[in-house]
Amino acid sequence: MKNNIAGTNAGNNQNEAKEPQASGNGRLRRMLAGLMLLIIAVLFCVLIYLAATGAPPEALLSVLFCLIVIPCLLYAFKLYIDFTTKKR
């Protein structure tokens, strides 16, 4: 705790910011976000490789589909979970 210069409210500093509680849910979210970034990076590398080697258009379109749809679905799931588990 900080010492109050005037000596009033010693030990009762209500203006200090409270430290956030560490939760397992936050750690899980960070791990899943890192995993999603890794998946997106791998898909971009695959897309560049397929484009450079002259792959059929169906392969390129399937990778582009994955790059667009998978993050959108995961974001929709996250919104649904946040909405249904909201503390009231």
N, C-alpha and C positions, 0 to 999 in steps of 0.2 A: 504494500500500500504506500501511497505517497503521503508525505507529511504535509499538513495544511499549515501555511505560513501564519495565518491569524490564530491558529490554535482551536478554532471552532470546528465542529463536526469531525473531530479526530477519529479515524477509524470508520467513519460512515461516509464514504465517498460515493454518492449516488451518480455522479456525473461520469465516472469511469466507465469505459466500454466493457461490457461483459464478454468473456471469452466464449466462443462457440463450443458447444459440446461435440466431441468426436463421436461419430456414429458409424456403425458398420455399413449403413445404407449409403453414406457419402463415399466411403472407400469403394464399395461395389460399383457405384456410378462412375467413379473415376477410372476404374479398371475397365469397365465396359466401353467408356468413351475412348480410352486408349486402344482397345481392341478394334473398335469401329474405325478409328483413324488408320490403323494398320491394314485393315481389310480394304479401305478405300485406296490407300497407297499402292497395295498390291494390284488392285483392279486397274489403277491408272497405268502401272508398269506393264500389265498384260495388254491393255489397250494400245499403248505405244508400240509394244513388240508386234502385236497382230497387225497394226497399221503399217509398220515398217517392212514386215515380211510379206505383205500382200495376201493376207488371209481373206477368206470369203466374207462378203458383207454380212452374212448371218452371224458369224462369230463376233464381228465388231458390234453389231447391233445388240447382241445378247450381253456383251460386257457393258455397253452403254446403258442398257436396261437395268442391269444390276447396280450400276453406279447411281442411277436416279431412284429406283424403286426401293431398294433395301434401306437407305437412310431415311426415306420418307415413311416407310412402314415402322421403323424403330422409333422415329419421332412421334408418330401417331400412337404407338403403344405407350410411350412415355407420357404423353398428354392424357391418355385414358387412365393410366395408373395414378397419375397425380390428381386427376379429377375425382376418381372413385375413392382415393384414400385421403382426401383432404380432411384435416382436423377441423372440427366445428366448434 
